[in-house]
Amino acid sequence: MLLSVNSMQKMLTIISNVLKGSASKNGAASEVARVVAARTYADFTAEATFDVKKCDTHRLDDAPPTKSVLTREDALKYYRTMQVIRRMELKADQLYKQKIIRGFCHLSDGQEACAVGIEAGIKPTDHLITSYRAHGYTYTRGVSAREILAELTGRRGGCAKGKGGSMHMYANNFYGGNGIVGAQVPLGAGVALACKYLDTDQVCATLYGDGAANQGQIFEAYNMASLWKLPCIFICENNKYAMGTSVERSSASTEYYKRGDFIPGLRVDGMDILCVKEATKYAADLCRAGKGPIVMELQTYRYHGHSMSDPGVSYRTREEIQEVRSKSDPISLLKDRMLANNMASVEELKEIDVQVRKEIEEAAQFATTDPEPPLEELCNHIFYNDAPLEVRGTLPWTKLKSIS
């Protein structure tokens, strides 16, 4: 642990006094602890530059930078955000196994650098749409862990009023959470078309997985986006196994960043938040300059199975999962960088971990005690500004009252 010069001088003075007999050992120990605990912002490195892996490129004359500047403030924010996503997903796993969460549930632990890195590379006013593995993106787009877990448990305080569940969460400039494989990609191209039509200088990050990458509708979206030069970042989260089939067995070409053919592409280390951030910023700047669209492939890894019904070890080994955890975990990579460059202390990061655990436990408590939406709410919110939809003779439940 590194200390500032002033803190070090104080400690040396205290120790010197003890050796001279002018202070008790217990008192000195207390004073040393106080000095260490009183470390100020100035004791830490405020900003550092890190090398990041070079991105593979397709039809590009340049590439994202291979160095990334990281401030202490951003580093702590990224660390905390990734920890919240990790803990939230692990809590969802627990609630699912307790049969409190039911239905489809796709977890993203291991892929936190994708969600947090993309958010760091775009603006809050930009747009994002993704597949059903959406909990992390819902959080980075501004929805609280409390609202996300309540949505997972189908409660009234959920971000979609308890009606959407795991796959259908929304926020400002965030369009889900989509349950049909690949269907969000044409929608994302449509959002990008709106950005261009309205001349907003905004972009749309449109995400899909390696399993969806062979869908015909994705190539149709590529074609229209290229013809109209839409500000769309097509992002393939390649976690290598889709729903349970390795990319080598499912795809004749596993170079997903080249799939756009006539569209520029990038292949990015999706386990490194700084690499994802720099690549996303590069892609967003290209789109804002009217040179979109672009395809990005994030090489990442999920620790859980495809969904909660998939144990995740029938098509890969436990040893493989553990190796990725030990060598490439996105949270550990950021933590090691921070500690090695004196951007934070071990105690400070442990305190963040404690706060995150407490936040998730409180969110889970809310998600299991908040009431379910009443039955009379069933037909609300079909249209954003109208009364509940009523069609003669087809909605007998609108006359019923909930007893929950």
DALIN-V384906 format. One record per residue. N is the residue number from 1. RES is the residue in one letter. SS is DSSP state (alpha for helix, beta for strand, coil for the rest). PHI is phi in degrees with one decimal (NA if undefined). Layout:
n,res,ss,phi
N,RES,SS,PHI
N,RES,SS,PHI
This chain:
n,res,ss,phi
1,M,coil,NA
2,L,coil,-97.7
3,L,coil,-119.8
4,S,coil,-69.1
5,V,alpha,-60.5
6,N,alpha,-62.4
7,S,alpha,-64.4
8,M,alpha,-63.6
9,Q,alpha,-63.3
10,K,alpha,-62.5
11,M,alpha,-63.8
12,L,alpha,-63.5
13,T,alpha,-63.3
14,I,alpha,-61.9
15,I,alpha,-63.3
16,S,alpha,-61.3
17,N,alpha,-63.8
18,V,alpha,-62.7
19,L,alpha,-63.4
20,K,coil,-84.5
21,G,coil,85.6
22,S,coil,-90.6
23,A,coil,-149.8
24,S,coil,-74.6
25,K,alpha,-64.1
26,N,alpha,-64.2
27,G,alpha,-64.7
28,A,alpha,-65.2
29,A,alpha,-61.1
30,S,alpha,-64.6
31,E,alpha,-67.9
32,V,alpha,-60.6
33,A,alpha,-60.0
34,R,alpha,-65.4
35,V,alpha,-63.9
36,V,alpha,-62.4
37,A,alpha,-67.7
38,A,coil,-91.7
39,R,coil,-56.6
40,T,coil,-101.7
41,Y,alpha,-54.8
42,A,alpha,-65.5
43,D,alpha,-71.6
44,F,coil,-102.3
45,T,coil,-71.0
46,A,coil,-77.3
47,E,beta,-156.9
48,A,beta,-143.8
49,T,beta,-112.3
50,F,beta,-122.1
51,D,beta,-76.3
52,V,coil,-125.2
53,K,coil,-62.3
54,K,coil,-66.2
55,C,coil,-80.5
56,D,beta,-74.3
57,T,beta,-124.2
58,H,beta,-138.2
59,R,coil,55.7
60,L,coil,-128.8
61,D,coil,-84.6
62,D,coil,-132.8
63,A,coil,-154.4
64,P,coil,-60.1
65,P,coil,-63.5
66,T,coil,-98.6
67,K,beta,-129.1
68,S,beta,-129.9
69,V,beta,-89.2
70,L,beta,-128.0
71,T,beta,-88.8
72,R,alpha,-59.9
73,E,alpha,-59.9
74,D,alpha,-66.8
75,A,alpha,-60.1
76,L,alpha,-65.0
77,K,alpha,-65.5
78,Y,alpha,-62.7
79,Y,alpha,-61.4
80,R,alpha,-64.7
81,T,alpha,-62.5
82,M,alpha,-65.6
83,Q,alpha,-65.9
84,V,alpha,-61.3
85,I,alpha,-61.7
86,R,alpha,-60.2
87,R,alpha,-67.7
88,M,alpha,-64.4
89,E,alpha,-68.2
90,L,alpha,-66.1
91,K,alpha,-68.3
92,A,alpha,-62.8
93,D,alpha,-58.9
94,Q,alpha,-63.8
95,L,alpha,-66.2
96,Y,alpha,-67.4
97,K,alpha,-66.7
98,Q,coil,-85.8
99,K,coil,63.9
100,I,coil,-86.9
101,I,coil,-95.2
102,R,coil,-124.8
103,G,coil,81.0
104,F,coil,-72.6
105,C,coil,-156.6
106,H,coil,-114.2
107,L,coil,-100.0
108,S,coil,-122.2
109,D,coil,-62.1
110,G,coil,108.4
111,Q,coil,-106.8
112,E,alpha,-61.0
113,A,alpha,-64.1
114,C,alpha,-66.1
115,A,alpha,-63.7
116,V,alpha,-73.8
117,G,alpha,-68.0
118,I,alpha,-64.3
119,E,alpha,-61.6
120,A,alpha,-70.7
121,G,alpha,-97.3
122,I,coil,-117.6
123,K,coil,-104.5
124,P,coil,-58.1
125,T,coil,-80.7
126,D,coil,-73.6
127,H,beta,-115.1
128,L,beta,-147.0
129,I,beta,-139.1
130,T,coil,-142.4
131,S,coil,-87.8
132,Y,coil,-80.5
133,R,coil,-88.6
134,A,coil,-116.5
135,H,alpha,-59.6
136,G,alpha,-63.5
137,Y,alpha,-68.4
138,T,alpha,-61.5
139,Y,alpha,-68.5
140,T,alpha,-67.1
141,R,coil,-85.6
142,G,coil,115.2
143,V,coil,-86.0
144,S,coil,-73.8
145,A,alpha,-60.3
146,R,alpha,-60.4
147,E,alpha,-69.3
148,I,alpha,-67.6
149,L,alpha,-65.9
150,A,alpha,-66.7
151,E,alpha,-69.2
152,L,alpha,-62.4
153,T,coil,-91.1
154,G,coil,72.0
155,R,beta,-105.4
156,R,coil,-62.1
157,G,coil,-83.3
158,G,coil,-69.9
159,C,coil,-67.7
160,A,coil,-118.2
161,K,coil,61.7
162,G,coil,82.1
163,K,coil,-103.3
164,G,coil,-98.0
165,G,coil,73.5
166,S,coil,-58.1
167,M,coil,-93.1
168,H,coil,-133.3
169,M,coil,-120.0
170,Y,coil,-141.2
171,A,beta,-155.4
172,N,coil,-60.5
173,N,coil,62.4
174,F,beta,-131.3
175,Y,coil,-111.2
176,G,coil,93.9
177,G,coil,43.0
178,N,coil,-132.9
179,G,coil,-84.4
180,I,coil,-89.6
181,V,coil,-58.7
182,G,coil,81.2
183,A,alpha,-66.3
184,Q,alpha,-74.3
185,V,alpha,-69.2
186,P,alpha,-60.5
187,L,alpha,-65.0
188,G,alpha,-63.3
189,A,alpha,-62.7
190,G,alpha,-66.5
191,V,alpha,-63.2
192,A,alpha,-64.0
193,L,alpha,-61.5
194,A,alpha,-62.4
195,C,alpha,-59.5
196,K,alpha,-71.9
197,Y,alpha,-62.0
198,L,coil,-88.8
199,D,coil,54.2
200,T,coil,-97.0
201,D,coil,63.9
202,Q,coil,-103.6
203,V,coil,-124.6
204,C,beta,-123.4
205,A,beta,-86.9
206,T,beta,-115.7
207,L,beta,-104.4
208,Y,beta,-157.4
209,G,beta,-102.5
210,D,coil,-64.0
211,G,coil,-69.4
212,A,alpha,-82.3
213,A,alpha,-64.3
214,N,alpha,-92.7
215,Q,coil,-72.9
216,G,alpha,-63.5
217,Q,alpha,-63.7
218,I,alpha,-67.7
219,F,alpha,-70.9
220,E,alpha,-64.0
221,A,alpha,-65.4
222,Y,alpha,-52.8
223,N,alpha,-60.7
224,M,alpha,-66.3
225,A,alpha,-62.2
226,S,alpha,-72.1
227,L,alpha,-60.4
228,W,coil,-99.2
229,K,coil,52.0
230,L,coil,-78.4
231,P,coil,-79.2
232,C,beta,-119.4
233,I,beta,-101.0
234,F,beta,-79.5
235,I,beta,-119.7
236,C,beta,-96.5
237,E,beta,-83.5
238,N,beta,-89.4
239,N,coil,-97.1
240,K,coil,81.8
241,Y,coil,-133.3
242,A,coil,45.5
243,M,coil,-89.2
244,G,coil,142.1
245,T,coil,-122.4
246,S,coil,-63.9
247,V,alpha,-62.2
248,E,alpha,-65.8
249,R,alpha,-88.9
250,S,alpha,-105.3
251,S,coil,-128.2
252,A,coil,-63.9
253,S,coil,-122.8
254,T,coil,-98.3
255,E,coil,-90.4
256,Y,alpha,-65.1
257,Y,alpha,-70.5
258,K,alpha,-97.0
259,R,coil,-65.0
260,G,coil,-72.3
261,D,coil,57.6
262,F,coil,-83.7
263,I,coil,-102.5
264,P,beta,-58.9
265,G,beta,-144.9
266,L,beta,-135.3
267,R,beta,-112.8
268,V,beta,-125.8
269,D,beta,-71.8
270,G,coil,-78.4
271,M,coil,-96.3
272,D,coil,-110.7
273,I,alpha,-59.3
274,L,alpha,-70.5
275,C,alpha,-65.3
276,V,alpha,-64.5
277,K,alpha,-61.2
278,E,alpha,-65.8
279,A,alpha,-67.1
280,T,alpha,-66.3
281,K,alpha,-61.9
282,Y,alpha,-60.5
283,A,alpha,-65.4
284,A,alpha,-65.7
285,D,alpha,-63.0
286,L,alpha,-62.5
287,C,alpha,-67.5
288,R,alpha,-65.9
289,A,coil,-82.5
290,G,coil,82.3
291,K,coil,-107.8
292,G,coil,-76.5
293,P,coil,-84.2
294,I,beta,-145.7
295,V,beta,-108.1
296,M,beta,-120.0
297,E,beta,-109.6
298,L,beta,-100.6
299,Q,beta,-84.1
300,T,coil,-135.6
301,Y,coil,-159.4
302,R,coil,-104.1
303,Y,coil,-79.6
304,H,coil,-78.7
305,G,coil,-70.2
306,H,coil,-56.0
307,S,coil,-137.8
308,M,coil,-67.7
309,S,coil,-86.1
310,D,coil,-110.2
311,P,coil,-64.8
312,G,coil,80.0
313,V,coil,-124.7
314,S,coil,-87.1
315,Y,coil,-120.9
316,R,coil,-153.2
317,T,coil,-95.4
318,R,alpha,-62.7
319,E,alpha,-64.5
320,E,alpha,-64.1
321,I,alpha,-61.0
322,Q,alpha,-65.5
323,E,alpha,-64.2
324,V,alpha,-63.7
325,R,alpha,-57.5
326,S,alpha,-79.6
327,K,alpha,-108.4
328,S,alpha,-132.0
329,D,coil,-59.5
330,P,alpha,-64.6
331,I,alpha,-71.7
332,S,alpha,-64.0
333,L,alpha,-60.9
334,L,alpha,-67.8
335,K,alpha,-58.8
336,D,alpha,-62.3
337,R,alpha,-62.7
338,M,alpha,-62.9
339,L,alpha,-68.5
340,A,alpha,-67.2
341,N,coil,-112.7
342,N,coil,55.5
343,M,coil,-93.1
344,A,coil,-165.4
345,S,coil,-104.3
346,V,alpha,-58.3
347,E,alpha,-63.8
348,E,alpha,-64.8
349,L,alpha,-69.4
350,K,alpha,-63.5
351,E,alpha,-64.7
352,I,alpha,-61.2
353,D,alpha,-59.0
354,V,alpha,-63.4
355,Q,alpha,-62.6
356,V,alpha,-65.9
357,R,alpha,-58.4
358,K,alpha,-64.1
359,E,alpha,-61.2
360,I,alpha,-70.8
361,E,alpha,-63.3
362,E,alpha,-65.8
363,A,alpha,-64.2
364,A,alpha,-67.1
365,Q,alpha,-61.4
366,F,alpha,-63.3
367,A,alpha,-67.7
368,T,alpha,-102.4
369,T,alpha,-116.0
370,D,coil,-61.7
371,P,coil,-69.3
372,E,beta,-72.4
373,P,coil,-63.9
374,P,coil,-67.6
375,L,alpha,-59.9
376,E,alpha,-68.5
377,E,alpha,-85.9
378,L,coil,-55.3
379,C,coil,-100.0
380,N,coil,-74.7
381,H,coil,67.6
382,I,coil,-75.2
383,F,coil,-114.1
384,Y,coil,-69.7
385,N,coil,-131.1
386,D,coil,-116.6
387,A,coil,-67.1
388,P,coil,-51.8
389,L,coil,-67.7
390,E,coil,-129.6
391,V,coil,-118.5
392,R,coil,-54.4
393,G,coil,79.1
394,T,coil,-113.9
395,L,coil,-124.1
396,P,alpha,-63.4
397,W,alpha,-68.6
398,T,alpha,-67.2
399,K,alpha,-92.4
400,L,coil,-89.8
401,K,coil,-116.8
402,S,coil,-76.4
403,I,coil,-109.2
404,S,coil,-82.0
